[in-house]
Amino acid sequence: MQTRAAAGEGARRYTSALGAMKSGGTIIGFILLVAVFGMMRPEVFLTFGNLRNVLEQVAILAIIASVQTVVMVVGNFDLSVGATASLSGAVVAQLLIGGQGIAVAIAGALVVGALVGAVNGYLTAYLKLSAFVATLATMTSVSGLAFIVTDGTTLFGLPQGFMSLGQGRWLGLPIPIFVAIAIAVMVWFVLRNTTIGRRWHAVGGNAEVAKLSGVHVNRVRFLAFVVAGAGAALAGVVLTSRLASATATSGDSYMLLAIAAVFLGMTISKEGTANIGGTLIGVGILGVLSNGLNIIGVSTYVQQFLTGIIIIAAVAFSRLGNKGVS
């Protein structure tokens, strides 16, 4: 009896310690990153100008990671968000070059992104394909469409009014930062305070129980992918404005980083679930890591290697935490 009681007490202590590590370890890691780079190059890293640069660099990622969070709350993921951003950026550029107004061009790009999300949602929710297979196939097709739209070239000649979206400043900060904040706040509010947000959480927690409770599981999943597609399209529009050009691959690299950011954020949750606050911390970690490594002269190849290691560590730690609290 005493042995079993001691074992049970040990298990409870392990679970409690693991929960504390999960909730605080990622935040501590972020603080340590800032401290390390700050000590290595304080005259560069610890300046307002560099902080502003970091925020501007991660603004696009923050938008894509925020909407990726919605899909991962439902229990899926979307591999096509980077390609969707590229395609939508190409669409808005072509519409503007063709003489369409800024509002019409942006609306057209958002519709394209939402349609890509609708395809993903239909394949995943209604045809019951795995999210990996469905969104991988969509990513490939969308990438091909982006090359068709751009004809494999870089699109220039965008109007100045449009470029103010990505290059303009408000209160001394780049506008993309405020766009990213607005999207993150919207996602947080919807997930926390609306019926659809509660249904997304319910489906991600246990789809069968949610279905028995009257939730239209397929419709809920479908809508999550549409939101992800539209959000990725908005990121592509802002990126095109910031770069003053569009290519068929301009947004592709954000897919892996967005998933990494969400997985990093999942380690903060005791349940190991996607959450917008954790996602933003994950975005911050990736942004500080990239910025700091650039400042100390580390090559982009090493940065890619480290990003992969971070993803593996985040997923493993999250799964370990789930096993420990189950």
Steps between C-alpha positions, in 0.01 A plus 500: 500500500773744594691417185194570282429822686859612458488413130177696461646798681810483283288494186303803619820689575637409157182620330503823700866566420447421135202733485708778654779438251255507210335822610819686582780335307424658164467847648826453689663384178382815325642718777830311490525551124456873543755505782762300309482707183480816709825413675674398176416814302333752733590798282292352216249258645378705796387805306155634416584488131583130516188424704296675236679297233418174680133592528487598134674180393258275691180690411423282196584186694276611786203536264548155346576334836188656655268347240699175504415492871129482412553189285715337766244574771262285294760223498633541145769706328537674165814449293373730224503834687838606362406417142164673552682815611716482187202451268295776661794739481535420131127549444489841669806610302354390167168668573673825592723488193189435293344824621267382775451716808683418822186389686387276214845346463531425871147357510582278203811366672306427821232316303769285337642415841157416640434274201825313561395459862157378387661232285712389795197499726290299256771241443568465872157537657268350241716262295684391817849529355777549751600862543856409406403345166235759415700811578821359353317441171344845518836656575646343187211612280491851645875537447448409136220757471731764647753432225223522241377833634851650511619320186807412701611863525510768766205741482589867546332834438254504791328830591642703786170502685506123526861487616418719799328196653829316534747789508309775679534590867259597774611630840856438386445128437450312172134442412545121456558479876156649566342267243657201677381623839147550366486148356639344819248688716215395270605135515536519879156656537329251270663198664423621850169684481288373210289195427709396202814529711356270764397256228850504352638409843234232548575334166874512565452353847273211402316503169268212593387664822455829317286326237283339767458847653347629178807663344521477120856369503553507123375857470717615790813344351417639157470854638835471682676430170321788327621735774855368458487553124367854527753589770787361294375706206505816711857421600588461132345837420695674778821323395455609138445857615807487722723360225342719229499190283365147476651166406361147486695398812505815714289351782602135483750509787236611751321164508765317701561798728129541572465137603813530713359807675171325581676190631724717718189668635337165572771422754369787713154344534464239773280297264744542212242675282545783252443847644554846357704631792744213474514536123608862530774401744608236250509767230709715732747218562546435129533871428756563772693187402518602134586860579762409759666242278513750214662758726775261611554383142355147500405376152140442392574128456581466868186698582289253299665211685424658836138567400455131426651404835267745675195344333606149601565611857169686525294209367682247719464715810130559433432129452702414810291746699174353370616151596599620841166660585280226353 
